[in-house]
């Protein structure tokens, strides 16, 4: 089961979870994503202002987030741990950092 901070998650399809992740100059919402090892997580990425990027280096994921469009990315964590994500377009902006927490 997926939880995303205090925001509710919605079921996407059987065996997978979906959560919307919004990037803005103020940061990512939610900042923490929780997932389970071996379960598919679909992120629906969008921006609240200008172009951003979602980068999760530990899983080799990098996606552009364009205004007025949504971008989806499916990931299936294969190990337990805490993995940082960030906006690769604004590497110095500490607000544009978050964390994927994967449990058993």
NORLINBEL-V821835 format. One record per helix or strand of 2 or more residues. SS is the DSSP state (H for helix, E for strand). FROM is the first residue (numbers start at 0). TO is the last residue. If there is no record, write none. Layout:
ss = (SS:SS)
from = (FROM:FROM)
to = (TO:TO)
//
This chain:
ss = (E:E:E:E:E:E:E:H:E:E:E:H:E)
from = (2:9:15:26:31:39:51:56:60:70:80:93:96)
to = (3:10:23:28:35:46:55:58:64:75:85:95:102)
//
